[in-house]
Amino acid sequence: MDDFHNDDAVLLQNVEKVYATRSQAGLDGLVGGLVCLVVNTEPENFVGAVAELLRYTGFTLAEAFAAPGADTAVLSLPGSADILLTRRKGGDNPFLPYNAGAKVGDRLGTRLETFVYVCHDLERYVAIQTGRGVRFLTPDIVRAPGYDFIQTAPSAFTGNSIGFLQPRDRAAGYAPTEAMPLRLELVKPAAAHLTNIGRLDHVATRVRAKDRDPAILEFLALTNYHFEFAVYVESLNSITNVARLGAADYAQVFTSGISPFTTAESSGPTEMFIHNWGLRAHHMALETEDIDAVVEALRADGMRYISDLVGSREEGLKQVFTVMSPTTFLVTEYIKRFDGFDGFFTKSNVTRLTKATEKQ
């Protein structure tokens, strides 16, 4: 493993093989875009996490309900995937093996757990993937008033689960059959700058260097996404990899080392993050208009940042990273792409933002 280095040549060959095998299996067109994220918190941080998202994003509280296994708050924004915040009430937690890290402490229940994508024929999808060896967390599809749902067992490469939801009655929301309404005494701040913070643009998950290719290939095999490109930052031992369904859709991002973790001094911030926090999503990015003014307004309201606002209109985009949320362990990225910029990222911005994560 000391000689291991990531290289795109083998990855790209295997990506083409995944496209071919998923097509041959009959999976093309079955999975669409992101429906929601599921983020679990410690029970005592649940209400605070909801309040934090109301305060620092454009999302509003659409519904909240209590079910036997967990309480859930649904935050929504037109044109965006939803964010579901949960707090478990006990029982097994299949994500625990992936949550430990040098800085996690006793907050082992905190993580972004599941990415849920729309599925157009869930019974067919499950039958095909079961035959291909995919393991799901439940033996059967879960039936709720508004949808049918199933999710994979957490990935050994990312620690995340991929969920698949087939809507039946959107008006019924996310509540399962046995759920009861949950009253949260929270009000979204009436702040004008929040209207400029928009949809979920991407989420970036940190994976180990040796798991970079398997994580991407596994994700492609489970969805209809395509691998787009990788940005190498050799000086920081880091690669940012982007998978997209379409140019205007939510993107799935994987960040890994070029070489595996060795020591804290030499491994770079990406591999060091995994050492400190375990396999997990690092940040969620939100489209932001008038980004300079929004960043300053959020700062005045108590938001702190680990990076400067990097980039420019001339470069095509601007981005900034906040400090990690104490309630979700997620960084928020505010991002603005200018004038139809379609490069998704620039290497200069990726380098500066990756460098800023040394502070974590």
N, C-alpha and C positions, 0 to 999 in steps of 0.2 A: 504493500500500500504506500510505502514511502515514495515510490516512483510514479504514483498515479497522478495523471493530469487530465482534465476534461478537454475534449476536442470535438468540434462539431461534425467532423466527417462521419464517424460511426453513428452519431445521433441521427443525422439526416437520412442515412440509409435505413435505419430502423423506423423512422417516422413514416417513410414511404410504405414500409411493410405493414405498419399499423393501419394506414389508410386503406390498403388493399384488403387486409383481413377483416376489418370492420365492415367494409362494403360487401365482401363475400358472405359475411354472416347475416346480412340483412339489417344492419344498424343505421345505415344512412338515412337521415331525415327523422329519426325517432327522438332525438334530444335537441332542444333548442337553447334559448338563452337563460341567464340566471334569473330565478324567481326571488330568492332570498338568501341571506346569510343567517346562521344560527350561532349566537355568541353566548356562551354560558358564563355566569358570574358566581362568585361566592354569595351565599344567601344574604349576607349583611350588606353587600355592594349592589344588589339588584336595583333598588330604587335610585341609588346614586348614579348608576350607569345609564338608566333611562333619562334622568335629569341632565346628565352630561351631554348626551346626544341631542336633546332638545335645545340645549344652550349653545352648542358649537356647530350644529349642522342645520340644513334646511328641513330635516325630517320632522314629522309630527306624530303624535301618539294616536294610532288608528284604532287599536283595541288592546285589551289586556284581559287575560283569563287565567283561572286556576284549574289545573287538572291533577289527577292523582299523582303523577310522577314529577310535575314541575309547574311553576308559574311562568307565564310568558307575556311579554309586552311586545307589540308589533309597531315598529316605526316605519312610516311610509312617506313617499314623495312621488308625485306624478312623474312618470317616465323613468323611474329608477327601480331596481330590485329593492325589496324590503330588507329591513334588519330586524331579526327576532332576538330579543334578549331573554334569557331563561335563567331560572335558579332551580336546581334540583331539590327534591324533597327526600332523597335517599335512594337506595337501590344501587345497582351496579353502574359504574361509569366506565365505559369501554375506552375512553380517551386518556385515562390516568397514566398508562404506561409511557405516554409521550409528553407529559406535561412538566416533568421535573427538570430543574436546571439550577445552577449555582446561585441564582438570584431569585428563584421562584418562592422559596420559603415554604410556608404551609398553605399557600393559596393554589393548591393543586387542582381545583375545579375550574380555574379561570382559563378560558381559551376560546378563540373562534373555532368551532367544532365542525360545522357542516356547510357546504356550498350546495344549494338546492337548485336544480335546473328543471325546466319544463320538459315533460315527456308526453308525446302525442299518442302513444299506445303502450301503456305501462305493462300490461300483461304480456304482450309480445316481447317487450324489452327485457323483462325479468326472465322469461323463458330462455331467450337467446343467451343472456349473460350468465345465467346459472349453468347452462350447458358449456360455457367457456371457462367455468371455474370461479366466477366472481362470487364472493361471500357477502351476504346481506345481514343486517343486524336483527331482522325479524324473519321468521320462516315464511310468512305470507305478506302480501300487500296490505298496508294499513288503510282501512276505509274510514273516512271522516265525512261530515255533512257536505263539505265543500270540495273535497278532493280525494284522490287516492295517492298513496305515498309509500316509498320505500327508500332506504339508504344503505350504502355499503358499510362494511366494517371499516374502522379507521385504517388508513394506509400505513404500512410500515415505513414508507418513504417520506411522508409528509405529516403523519399524525392526524390528518383530516379525513372526514367522511364526505362522500358525494351522494347527495339525495336527488330523487326524481319524483316530481309531482305532476299528476295529471288532473287539471282543474275540472270540476263538475258544476259548481255553483259558487262563483266568485263572491257573491253577496254574503255567503255564509262565513267568509273569512278563514282563518287558520284553526279555529277552535275544534278540538276533537269532540266526539259525541258526549262524553261525560263531563265536559268543562263547564265551569260557572264563571260569570263575569267577575273581574278583579278590579277593584276601585283603587286607583293611584292618585293621590292628591298632588298632581303635578300640572303646571301650566307652562306652555311654551312662551319664552320671552318674546315680547313684541318689538323685536329689534330689526330695523330695516336691512342691515347687512346680511341677515340670515336668508333673505330671499335670493341672494346672489350665490348661495351655496347649493349646488345641484346634485345630480345623480351620482350613483356609485360608478366610478370609471374603471377601477381595477383593484384587486387585492394581491399583495405580494407575499408569498410563503417562503420561509427560509428552509432549505433542505441541505443535507450534507453533500459535500463534493461528490462522493462516490455514488450518491443516490440521485444526482441531477438527471441523468438520462432515464433511469427507471421511473422517477416521479412524473416526468413529462410524458413518457410513453404510456404509463398507466392512465393518466388523465385523458389523453387522446383516445385511448381504447374505450373509455367509459362514456365519452361525449362525442359530439360531432365537431369539436373545435379543431383548429389547424395550428401547427407550430409556425410562427412568423419569423422570429429572428432572435439572436442573442447578442448582448453587448458585454464585451470583456473589459474589465478594468484590472489589468495585470498588476499594477502597483499596489492594489488593495486585495489581491487574490479573490476576485469576485466576478461572477457572471450573472447578468440579469436576462432572463429568458421570457419571451412573450408568446402566449397562445391566444388566438382570437377566433370567434365564430364569424364575424364580419367586421368591417372597418368601423362601423358605428356602434358596435355592441360592447358590452362589458368584456374586459380582457382578464385572463388568468395569468399571473406572473409568478415565476419561480426564480429565486435567487440562491445561488450556491457559491462555494469556493471553487477555484480552479483546481487547487490541490487540497487534500484533507487537513483537518486541524492537527497541529503538532504542539505548539506552545502559544500561550497568550500573547507573547511578544511578536511572534512571526506569522500568525495564521490569518490576520486581517479581520475586519469588523463583521463580515458575514458569518464566517465559521465561529467567531467568538460569540456572536449573538446566540447561536444554537447552544454553545457551551453554557452560556449564562441563563438562557430562557427555555431551552428545549426546542423540539421541532414545533413550529407554529407559524401562523400568519404574522408578519411583521407590521404591515400597515394596510389601511384601506384608503383609497384615493377618491376625492370628490371633485367633480367639475365645479369650477368657481369663476364667476364673472367678476369684473372689477377687483381682481385679486389683490392688488396692492392695498386698496382701501379695506377690503375684508380682513386681510391679515392684521392690519393695524387696529381695526375695530375689535377683533377677537383678542388681540394682545391687551387692549384696554379693559377687556372683560375678564382678564385673568389667564388667558391661554399663554403657554410658554412653548418655545420652539427649540429644537436641537440643530436646526440649520437656518441659514439666511434664506431669503426668497431668491432663488437662483434662476437664471435664464433671462430672456428678453423677448420682445415682439420680433426683433430681427432674427433671433435664433429659432423662433417658432413656438416657444412655450415658456411658462414660468411655473415653478414648483417650490413647495416648502414642506418640511416635516415638523410636526409637533413633538413634544415630549410624549412618552408612553403613558397611556391612561392607566391610573392605578386600579381602576375597576374592571377593565377588559384586557389589559396588557397589549392594547393596540395603539400604534401610532396613527395619526390622521395625516394624510397628505392632501393639501389643497393644490389643485392643478388647473392651469388655464392654457389651452392651445389656441394660437392666434391664426386668423386668416386661412382657415382650411388646412392647417398643418396636419399631415397624415403620417409623419415619421414615428409617431407615438412617443419616443424618447429621443434625446440627444446624448451622445457619449459624455459631453462635458457636464450636463446636469446629473446624469447617473453617477459620474465620478464624485461630484461634490456632495450629493446626497448620501452616497455610500460612505464617504469619508466622515460625514456628520454622525453616522451611527456608531462610530468609535466611542461615543459618549454613553452608550448603553451597556 
